[in-house]
Amino acid sequence: MVSFFRKGKRKWAVPAILLIAGLGGCVVHYEKPGMTQAEWARDKAYCEQVAEKEYARKGTRVCDEVDACLIAKGWKRSQ
């Protein structure tokens, strides 16, 4: 952990902590019939990357950005 805070790497600490904290509150389940776990993981990872950029640009909640991205990719919230 100490090496993480060496010069040059410190700039990523705050955004990483904020992203993790922001995603921690995202407790929504999605489904898309016929899709595999690997396809889910790929889409979720992509949407998390998009959400990080949109969150920084628009100042919206990370969860909202992930949700919008997954819905745009055809995933639906399950109940």
N, C-alpha and C positions, 0 to 999 in steps of 0.2 A: 504494500500500500504506500510505503514511503516513496518508492521510485515513481509512483504515479504523480506525485506532487513536485517532481523536479521541474526545473525551468523549461518552459515550452509546452509542457503537457497540462499545466494548470488551467489554461484557457478552456479546456474541454470539461473540466470538473463541474462547473455550475450548469451549463446546458445539459450535460448528461444526467445530473441529479434531477433537474427540472423535468426532463423527458421521462425518466423512470417514475417520478412522482406523479406526473400527469397521466401516464399510462396505467398506473396502479389503480386509478379510480374507474377505469374502463372495464366494467364487468357486464359485458353484453355478449351473448352467444349468437353466432351466425350459422346459417345453413345454405347450402346450394346443392340440390340433388345431383348426384352423379359425380361430384367432385371428390378427390382423394385428400387425405391428410397432407400430403406433400403440396398439392395445389393450394390448400388453405394456408399452409405455412408460407409459401411463396407470395401469395396475395397479401397476407397480413404483414409480412416483412416489407414489401413494397409500399403498402399504405402507411406504415409507421414512418418510413423515410419521407414520404410525401408530406405527412402530417407535421413532421418536425420543421420542414421548410415553410409550410403554410402557417403554422403556429407562430413562427418567428416573423413572417411577413405581415400577417393579418392580426396577430394578437388574439386569435381565437383559442378555444380549448383544444388540446391535442386529441382528446376523445372524440370531439365533434368532427375533427378532420379525418381521423381514422374511420369513423362511421360513414362519413360521406364518400370516402374513397372506396370502401368495401361495397357499399350500396351501388356505386357507379360501376363496379366490377361484377354486379349481379348477385351479390350475397344478400340474403334477407335475414333480419333479426328473427331468432327463434324465441319461442315463448315457453 
